[in-house]
Amino acid sequence: MNSGGQAAFSGSAGASPSRSKNRSKHEIETTMNGLSDITRRDWLSGVATAAVCGGFAGTTAADAAKATKRKSVAAVITAYEKGLHADVLIGKILEGWKQDGGPGPALTLASMYVEQFTDKDMARAMAKKYDVPLFDTIESALTVGGDQIPVDGVISIGEHGEYPWNEKEQHLYPRRRFFEGITDTFRKYGRVIPVFNDKHLGPEWTDAKWMYDRAQEMKVPFMAGSSMTVGYRTPEIAVPMGCDIEMAVGIGYSGLDIYGSHALEFFQCHVERRLGAETGVRWVQCLQGEAMWKILDDGVIPQSLFDVAFAAVPHQPNDVRHSHQSALFLFQYNDGFQGAVFMLPDTAGGTSVALKLKGQQEPLATRFDEQTEPRYPHFAWLLKGIERMFHTGRPSYPVERTLLTSGILDRVLTSRVRNHEKLMTPELAISYQPVDYPHAPDPDLASDPSQA
């Protein structure tokens, strides 16, 4: 990137960062090895796309023509390659919901700040193709090189790229630094606009809380999180708002940090629908080895409910209890509800939740349906929620949910490095009012975001 805050289009010089020396220690965090290879390449490639096509069926050129005036977006990105989050979010603004040149959101990309240009970089080519300026500072991207903030929203994608790890094996993406740069620009130019932060906050708790507090202080319309709460689910289950959920078990796979956030979000978006939720979490504990399975043997978590949740995801036939990589995220909410998410990187091939509702004899279970075509469609429904916020000025669902799951994740990873100590968490007394926001194939992608 060039200096002085000037726009730099495709062809500008930029060295690719060197690969992290710690990468080999964290192979489990990738989705390109072991079971994740089987899950994402072999199993997912075999998933029928008929449901996806149906979800896009209502999106026609005629519908798109009726859409409200487009809102302009500045993107703040760590790295932009095919298949990365920048591609499947920003790419849908540039090339439509299916990224095939068809109808898309009522958004237009005004500018990009990209921190790392890799040898597979797409940012420069996309910038050139769609006449989008690239800037070398966050401030310049938000002002589009001018003396005011002309854009209507910011998408901050602090995910992927070469960044350090800490002793808890958290990948230290610059989400706080990005948000600080964004909000410092708001202060400098006297205008606040909505911001979406991709994935969980932080990832360290102090940074997550700082981001939330800064947004509250400056009254920034703020959303965060992943597509886990808005994507397709198989099978569909009915969990009414305010229902009496007696017990719940979640299943996750891959790395404890990168996919632990996914498992917790999927779990939380279901259990927050229980009567009286949400008031936060009283304590957390990470258990591994025999200790995590003793929770089932002692009946703290029913083996039968675990079995239903595990059966909902594709999995290896080997004994689930023999993996040294597995972990149990155990936590208790302030209302006494017990949370349990089993991370099973060597055996599970997806994310699921099982729920026992009062008055129903059989538990319910569903999994996140991680379809790959067309172009990871769950990100279309994530972008739909973002589009809605940019048009209405109001978050589509509470950022406090992401704050809570970010805090649970950081605390359980802290418990893990402290000899699996049980940690009291008064800082996670996070209260919020859940909303009944839909998931794919709803809402209709062609619907008017300003009327939400």
C-alpha positions as CSV (number, residue, x, y, z in Angstrom):
1,M,0.0,0.0,0.0
2,N,1.2,3.5,-0.8
3,S,1.7,6.2,1.7
4,G,-0.1,9.5,2.4
5,G,-3.6,8.0,2.5
6,Q,-3.9,8.0,-1.3
7,A,-5.9,5.4,-3.2
8,A,-3.8,2.5,-4.5
9,F,-5.4,0.4,-7.2
10,S,-4.5,-3.0,-8.6
11,G,-0.9,-3.3,-9.4
12,S,0.5,-1.3,-6.5
13,A,3.5,-2.8,-4.8
14,G,3.1,-4.7,-1.6
15,A,5.1,-7.5,0.0
16,S,3.3,-10.6,1.2
17,P,3.8,-11.1,4.9
18,S,5.9,-14.1,6.0
19,R,4.1,-17.1,7.4
20,S,3.8,-17.3,11.2
21,K,6.4,-19.6,12.8
22,N,3.6,-20.7,15.2
23,R,1.4,-22.0,12.5
24,S,2.5,-25.6,12.8
25,K,1.6,-25.6,16.5
26,H,-2.0,-24.8,15.6
27,E,-2.8,-27.1,12.7
28,I,-6.0,-28.0,14.4
29,E,-7.2,-24.4,14.0
30,T,-7.3,-24.8,10.2
31,T,-10.1,-26.3,8.3
32,M,-7.8,-27.9,5.7
33,N,-6.5,-30.9,7.6
34,G,-7.7,-34.2,9.1
35,L,-11.4,-34.5,9.7
36,S,-12.1,-30.9,8.6
37,D,-10.8,-31.9,5.2
38,I,-13.3,-34.7,5.1
39,T,-16.1,-32.5,6.4
40,R,-15.6,-29.4,4.3
41,R,-14.4,-30.9,1.0
42,D,-15.8,-34.4,0.7
43,W,-19.0,-34.4,2.8
44,L,-20.1,-30.8,2.1
45,S,-19.5,-31.1,-1.6
46,G,-22.0,-33.9,-1.6
47,V,-24.8,-31.9,0.0
48,A,-27.6,-31.2,-2.4
49,T,-28.1,-27.6,-3.3
50,A,-31.8,-27.7,-4.1
51,A,-32.6,-26.0,-0.8
52,V,-30.2,-23.3,-1.4
53,C,-31.5,-22.6,-4.9
54,G,-35.0,-22.4,-3.4
55,G,-33.7,-19.9,-0.9
56,F,-32.5,-17.7,-3.7
57,A,-35.6,-18.3,-5.9
58,G,-37.4,-15.1,-4.8
59,T,-34.5,-12.9,-5.7
60,T,-35.2,-11.7,-9.2
61,A,-34.1,-8.7,-11.3
62,A,-37.5,-7.2,-11.0
63,D,-37.4,-7.5,-7.2
64,A,-34.0,-5.9,-7.1
65,A,-35.2,-3.0,-9.2
66,K,-37.8,-2.2,-6.6
67,A,-35.2,-2.0,-3.8
68,T,-34.5,1.2,-1.9
69,K,-31.6,3.4,-2.7
70,R,-28.3,1.7,-2.1
71,K,-26.2,2.4,1.0
72,S,-22.5,2.9,0.6
73,V,-20.0,0.7,2.6
74,A,-16.4,1.0,3.6
75,A,-14.6,-2.4,4.1
76,V,-11.8,-2.8,6.6
77,I,-10.1,-6.2,5.9
78,T,-7.1,-8.2,7.1
79,A,-6.8,-10.3,3.9
80,Y,-8.9,-10.9,0.7
81,E,-8.5,-14.3,-1.0
82,K,-11.0,-16.6,-2.7
83,G,-13.1,-18.3,-0.1
84,L,-12.0,-16.1,2.8
85,H,-14.6,-14.1,4.7
86,A,-13.8,-10.9,2.7
87,D,-14.6,-12.8,-0.5
88,V,-17.9,-14.3,0.6
89,L,-19.1,-11.1,2.2
90,I,-17.6,-8.2,0.2
91,G,-17.8,-10.3,-2.9
92,K,-21.6,-10.5,-2.6
93,I,-21.8,-6.7,-2.5
94,L,-19.8,-6.5,-5.7
95,E,-21.2,-9.5,-7.6
96,G,-24.6,-10.3,-6.1
97,W,-25.9,-12.8,-3.6
98,K,-24.7,-15.8,-5.6
99,Q,-21.5,-13.9,-6.7
100,D,-22.5,-14.6,-10.3
101,G,-23.4,-11.0,-11.4
102,G,-27.0,-11.4,-10.5
103,P,-29.2,-9.5,-8.0
104,G,-27.5,-8.5,-4.7
105,P,-27.9,-6.4,-1.6
106,A,-28.9,-2.7,-1.7
107,L,-25.3,-1.8,-0.9
108,T,-22.4,-0.5,-2.9
109,L,-18.7,-0.8,-2.0
110,A,-17.2,2.7,-1.7
111,S,-13.7,1.8,-0.5
112,M,-11.4,-0.8,1.0
113,Y,-8.6,-0.9,3.5
114,V,-6.7,-4.2,3.2
115,E,-3.9,-4.9,5.7
116,Q,-2.2,-7.9,4.1
117,F,-1.7,-8.6,0.4
118,T,-1.0,-12.3,0.0
119,D,0.2,-14.2,-3.0
120,K,-3.4,-15.2,-3.6
121,D,-4.8,-11.7,-3.1
122,M,-8.0,-10.7,-4.8
123,A,-8.4,-7.2,-3.4
124,R,-6.4,-5.5,-6.1
125,A,-8.0,-7.3,-9.0
126,M,-11.5,-6.7,-7.6
127,A,-10.7,-3.1,-6.9
128,K,-9.6,-2.6,-10.4
129,K,-12.6,-4.5,-11.9
130,Y,-15.2,-2.6,-10.0
131,D,-13.5,0.8,-9.7
132,V,-13.2,0.6,-5.9
133,P,-10.4,2.6,-4.4
134,L,-7.9,0.9,-2.0
135,F,-6.5,3.0,0.8
136,D,-3.6,2.5,3.1
137,T,-5.3,3.8,6.3
138,I,-8.6,3.0,7.9
139,E,-9.3,6.8,8.2
140,S,-8.8,7.3,4.4
141,A,-11.1,4.3,3.6
142,L,-13.9,5.7,5.8
143,T,-13.5,9.2,4.3
144,V,-12.8,7.8,0.8
145,G,-9.8,10.1,0.7
146,G,-11.8,13.3,1.5
147,D,-12.5,15.5,4.5
148,Q,-15.8,13.9,5.7
149,I,-17.4,10.4,6.1
150,P,-19.6,10.0,3.1
151,V,-20.3,6.2,3.6
152,D,-23.3,4.8,5.4
153,G,-21.7,1.8,7.1
154,V,-18.5,-0.1,7.8
155,I,-17.8,-3.9,7.5
156,S,-14.8,-4.8,9.6
157,I,-13.4,-8.3,8.8
158,G,-10.6,-9.1,11.2
159,E,-10.3,-12.8,10.2
160,H,-7.6,-14.6,8.2
161,G,-4.1,-13.4,7.5
162,E,-0.8,-13.8,9.4
163,Y,-1.2,-12.7,13.0
164,P,0.3,-13.9,16.3
165,W,-1.1,-16.4,18.7
166,N,-1.1,-16.2,22.5
167,E,-0.5,-18.8,25.2
168,K,-4.2,-19.7,25.2
169,E,-4.0,-20.5,21.5
170,Q,-6.1,-17.5,20.5
171,H,-5.4,-16.1,17.1
172,L,-4.9,-12.4,17.8
173,Y,-6.7,-10.8,14.9
174,P,-6.7,-7.0,15.0
175,R,-10.4,-6.6,15.7
176,R,-10.0,-4.1,18.5
177,R,-7.4,-2.1,16.6
178,F,-9.7,-2.0,13.5
179,F,-12.6,-0.9,15.7
180,E,-10.5,1.7,17.4
181,G,-9.4,3.1,14.1
182,I,-13.0,3.2,12.8
183,T,-14.4,4.9,15.9
184,D,-11.4,7.3,16.2
185,T,-12.3,8.4,12.6
186,F,-16.0,8.9,13.7
187,R,-14.8,11.2,16.5
188,K,-12.4,13.1,14.3
189,Y,-15.0,13.8,11.6
190,G,-18.1,14.1,13.9
191,R,-20.2,11.4,12.3
192,V,-21.2,7.9,13.7
193,I,-22.4,5.2,11.3
194,P,-23.3,1.5,11.8
195,V,-20.4,-1.0,12.1
196,F,-20.4,-4.8,11.6
197,N,-17.6,-6.8,13.1
198,D,-17.1,-10.2,11.6
199,K,-16.8,-13.1,14.0
200,H,-16.4,-12.8,17.8
201,L,-15.2,-9.7,19.6
202,G,-11.7,-9.5,20.9
203,P,-10.7,-12.2,20.7
204,E,-9.3,-11.6,24.2
205,W,-11.9,-10.5,26.8
206,T,-10.3,-7.2,27.6
207,D,-10.4,-6.2,23.9
208,A,-14.0,-7.6,23.5
209,K,-15.3,-5.5,26.4
210,W,-13.4,-2.5,25.2
211,M,-15.0,-2.7,21.8
212,Y,-18.5,-3.0,23.3
213,D,-17.9,-0.2,25.8
214,R,-16.6,2.1,23.0
215,A,-19.7,1.3,20.9
216,Q,-22.0,2.1,23.8
217,E,-20.2,5.3,24.7
218,M,-20.3,6.6,21.2
219,K,-23.8,5.2,20.4
220,V,-22.5,3.2,17.5
221,P,-25.1,0.9,15.9
222,F,-23.0,-2.3,16.3
223,M,-23.4,-5.9,15.2
224,A,-20.9,-8.7,15.4
225,G,-20.7,-12.5,15.0
226,S,-20.7,-15.1,12.3
227,S,-23.3,-16.7,10.0
228,M,-23.9,-19.5,12.5
229,T,-27.0,-17.8,13.9
230,V,-28.6,-17.0,10.5
231,G,-27.6,-19.9,8.2
232,Y,-29.5,-23.0,7.1
233,R,-30.3,-25.7,9.7
234,T,-31.0,-29.4,9.2
235,P,-33.6,-30.4,10.3
236,E,-35.8,-27.4,11.1
237,I,-36.9,-27.5,14.7
238,A,-39.4,-25.3,16.6
239,V,-38.0,-23.5,19.6
240,P,-40.6,-20.8,20.5
241,M,-39.5,-17.6,22.2
242,G,-40.0,-17.8,26.0
243,C,-40.2,-21.6,26.0
244,D,-39.1,-23.7,29.0
245,I,-35.8,-25.4,28.0
246,E,-34.8,-27.9,30.6
247,M,-31.4,-29.0,29.2
248,A,-29.2,-28.4,26.2
249,V,-26.0,-29.8,24.7
250,G,-23.9,-28.4,21.9
251,I,-21.4,-30.1,19.6
252,G,-18.5,-28.4,17.8
253,Y,-15.5,-29.4,15.8
254,S,-12.0,-28.2,14.7
255,G,-10.0,-25.7,16.8
256,L,-11.1,-24.5,20.2
257,D,-10.7,-20.8,19.4
258,I,-11.7,-20.5,15.7
259,Y,-14.6,-23.0,15.8
260,G,-15.3,-22.8,19.5
261,S,-16.8,-19.4,18.8
262,H,-19.1,-21.0,16.1
263,A,-20.3,-23.7,18.5
264,L,-21.0,-21.2,21.3
265,E,-22.9,-18.9,19.0
266,F,-25.0,-21.7,17.6
267,F,-25.7,-22.9,21.1
268,Q,-26.5,-19.5,22.4
269,C,-28.9,-18.5,19.6
270,H,-31.0,-21.5,20.7
271,V,-30.9,-21.3,24.4
272,E,-31.4,-17.6,24.6
273,R,-35.0,-18.4,23.6
274,R,-35.6,-19.9,27.0
275,L,-38.0,-18.4,29.5
276,G,-36.4,-15.4,31.3
277,A,-33.2,-15.2,29.2
278,E,-30.8,-13.6,29.0
279,T,-28.9,-12.6,32.2
280,G,-25.4,-13.9,31.5
281,V,-23.1,-16.6,32.9
282,R,-22.0,-17.2,36.5
283,W,-19.0,-19.5,36.0
284,V,-17.1,-21.4,33.3
285,Q,-14.8,-24.4,33.2
286,C,-12.9,-26.2,30.5
287,L,-12.5,-30.0,31.0
288,Q,-10.5,-32.5,29.0
289,G,-9.6,-36.2,29.2
290,E,-11.5,-38.4,31.6
291,A,-12.8,-35.3,33.5
292,M,-15.0,-34.2,30.6
293,W,-16.6,-37.6,30.1
294,K,-17.2,-38.0,33.9
295,I,-19.7,-35.2,33.5
296,L,-21.8,-37.6,31.4
297,D,-21.1,-40.6,33.6
298,D,-22.2,-38.7,36.7
299,G,-25.4,-37.5,35.0
300,V,-24.5,-33.8,35.2
301,I,-25.3,-33.7,31.5
302,P,-27.5,-36.6,30.3
303,Q,-25.6,-39.1,28.1
304,S,-28.9,-39.5,26.1
305,L,-28.9,-35.8,25.2
306,F,-25.3,-35.8,24.2
307,D,-26.0,-38.8,22.0
308,V,-28.8,-37.0,20.2
309,A,-26.6,-33.9,19.6
310,F,-23.7,-36.1,18.4
311,A,-26.0,-38.0,16.0
312,A,-27.1,-34.8,14.4
313,V,-23.6,-34.2,12.8
314,P,-21.5,-36.3,10.5
315,H,-18.9,-38.1,12.6
316,Q,-16.2,-40.7,12.5
317,P,-17.0,-44.2,13.7
318,N,-14.1,-44.3,16.2
319,D,-14.7,-44.0,20.0
320,V,-15.4,-40.4,20.8
321,R,-13.8,-40.6,24.2
322,H,-10.3,-41.5,23.0
323,S,-9.3,-38.2,21.6
324,H,-6.7,-36.1,23.4
325,Q,-7.8,-33.0,21.5
326,S,-11.5,-32.9,22.7
327,A,-12.7,-30.5,25.3
328,L,-15.9,-29.7,27.2
329,F,-16.9,-26.0,27.6
330,L,-19.0,-26.2,30.8
331,F,-20.7,-23.1,32.1
332,Q,-23.7,-22.1,34.2
333,Y,-25.9,-19.2,33.5
334,N,-27.0,-16.8,36.2
335,D,-30.5,-18.3,36.1
336,G,-29.1,-21.7,36.9
337,F,-29.4,-23.1,33.4
338,Q,-26.5,-25.5,32.6
339,G,-24.5,-24.8,29.4
340,A,-22.4,-27.6,27.8
341,V,-20.6,-27.5,24.5
342,F,-18.4,-30.6,23.5
343,M,-15.6,-29.7,21.1
344,L,-14.7,-32.9,19.3
345,P,-12.2,-32.1,16.6
346,D,-11.1,-35.7,15.8
347,T,-14.6,-37.2,15.5
348,A,-17.3,-34.6,14.9
349,G,-17.8,-33.1,11.4
350,G,-20.2,-30.2,12.2
351,T,-21.9,-28.0,14.7
352,S,-25.2,-29.0,16.4
353,V,-27.4,-28.5,19.4
354,A,-29.8,-30.7,21.2
355,L,-32.6,-29.3,23.5
356,K,-35.0,-30.9,25.9
357,L,-38.1,-28.8,26.1
358,K,-40.5,-29.1,29.1
359,G,-43.6,-31.1,28.2
360,Q,-41.9,-32.8,25.2
361,Q,-40.9,-36.4,25.7
362,E,-38.2,-36.5,22.9
363,P,-35.4,-34.0,22.6
364,L,-35.0,-31.8,19.6
365,A,-31.7,-31.6,17.6
366,T,-30.5,-29.6,14.6
367,R,-27.2,-28.9,13.0
368,F,-25.8,-25.9,11.1
369,D,-26.1,-26.8,7.4
370,E,-22.7,-25.6,6.1
371,Q,-23.5,-25.6,2.4
372,T,-20.8,-24.5,0.0
373,E,-22.7,-23.6,-3.1
374,P,-23.6,-21.1,-4.4
375,R,-20.5,-19.5,-2.8
376,Y,-21.2,-20.3,0.9
377,P,-24.8,-19.1,0.9
378,H,-25.0,-18.7,4.7
379,F,-23.0,-15.6,4.3
380,A,-25.7,-14.1,2.1
381,W,-28.1,-14.2,5.1
382,L,-25.4,-12.8,7.3
383,L,-25.0,-9.9,4.8
384,K,-28.8,-9.5,4.7
385,G,-28.8,-8.8,8.4
386,I,-25.9,-6.3,7.9
387,E,-27.8,-4.7,5.0
388,R,-30.8,-4.2,7.2
389,M,-28.8,-2.4,9.9
390,F,-27.2,-0.1,7.4
391,H,-30.6,0.9,6.0
392,T,-32.5,1.2,9.3
393,G,-29.6,2.4,11.6
394,R,-30.6,-0.3,14.1
395,P,-28.8,-3.7,14.8
396,S,-30.8,-6.7,13.4
397,Y,-30.0,-8.6,16.6
398,P,-28.2,-7.8,19.9
399,V,-24.5,-7.5,19.9
400,E,-24.6,-8.5,23.5
401,R,-25.1,-12.1,22.4
402,T,-21.7,-12.0,20.6
403,L,-20.2,-10.2,23.6
404,L,-21.4,-13.0,25.9
405,T,-20.2,-15.9,23.7
406,S,-16.9,-14.1,23.2
407,G,-16.5,-13.8,26.9
408,I,-17.4,-17.5,27.5
409,L,-14.8,-18.5,24.9
410,D,-12.0,-16.4,26.4
411,R,-12.8,-17.6,29.9
412,V,-12.9,-21.3,29.0
413,L,-9.6,-21.0,27.2
414,T,-8.2,-19.3,30.3
415,S,-9.6,-22.2,32.4
416,R,-7.8,-24.6,30.1
417,V,-4.3,-23.0,30.7
418,R,-5.0,-22.8,34.4
419,N,-5.2,-26.5,34.9
420,H,-8.9,-26.6,34.0
421,E,-9.8,-24.4,37.0
422,K,-13.4,-23.4,37.5
423,L,-13.6,-19.6,37.1
424,M,-16.3,-17.4,38.5
425,T,-17.3,-14.8,35.9
426,P,-19.1,-11.8,37.3
427,E,-17.9,-9.9,34.2
428,L,-20.2,-12.1,32.1
429,A,-23.4,-10.9,33.9
430,I,-24.5,-9.6,30.5
431,S,-28.2,-9.1,30.2
432,Y,-30.0,-8.5,26.9
433,Q,-33.4,-9.1,25.3
434,P,-33.3,-11.7,22.6
435,V,-35.1,-11.1,19.3
436,D,-36.9,-13.6,17.1
437,Y,-34.7,-13.0,14.0
438,P,-35.1,-15.6,11.3
439,H,-32.5,-17.9,9.6
440,A,-32.1,-19.1,6.1
441,P,-34.0,-19.3,3.9
442,D,-35.7,-16.3,5.6
443,P,-35.8,-13.4,5.2
444,D,-36.2,-13.2,1.4
445,L,-33.0,-11.8,0.1
446,A,-34.9,-9.5,-2.2
447,S,-36.9,-8.0,0.6
448,D,-36.7,-4.3,1.2
449,P,-34.1,-3.8,4.1
450,S,-35.4,-0.4,5.0
451,Q,-38.8,-1.9,5.9
452,A,-37.5,-4.4,8.4
